[in-house]
Amino acid sequence: MIEVICHISITKNRNSFLNPAKIELLEEIMKSGSLSGAAKKLKVSYQHVWNMIDEINRVAPMPLVVKQRGGAKGGGAVMSGYGKKILNEYKEIEKQVNKIIKQINVEINL
């Protein structure tokens, strides 16, 4: 069976903005409420997660993730309203692309 697989990457001025790895990270941050929790779940270093979020926030017109430094009550990270909107838009794009890819896969295997 021949199969077309598509990974969606969004760039801004040739800088990587969103891709499947970054989307997975954003989803884990939403679930765990922290960069360290997301890093553990994804089995990557905290520094790698920190750098990815810095890159996403730098390329975006507004921050997607708001980091809160540790302290007496601990730190954390939350998705901004803009971040939630962008995540939902990416998922919608992904859904539409996957419909087309599914149709293509049916046709090339007839």
C-alpha angles and dihedrals in degrees: 000000000000115000134188114213121191129196116193119223123177120200134187117205088344092304118122109252107165134003134152094277092051092046090052089051093049090050091051091049089053090051099043102030091221143077092227092052091050091047091053093047092049092041094234131120122275088236091056091052091047091051093048092052091047089052093048092048092045094053095042121084088233131017116275093193127037112207120208117202120233122259139133090326095035129244132268145163131245134187113249120229087256090051092053090049092050092047091052091048091051090051090051091050089048091051092051093046091048090054090055093044091050090053092048091050091052092050097047091052098052 
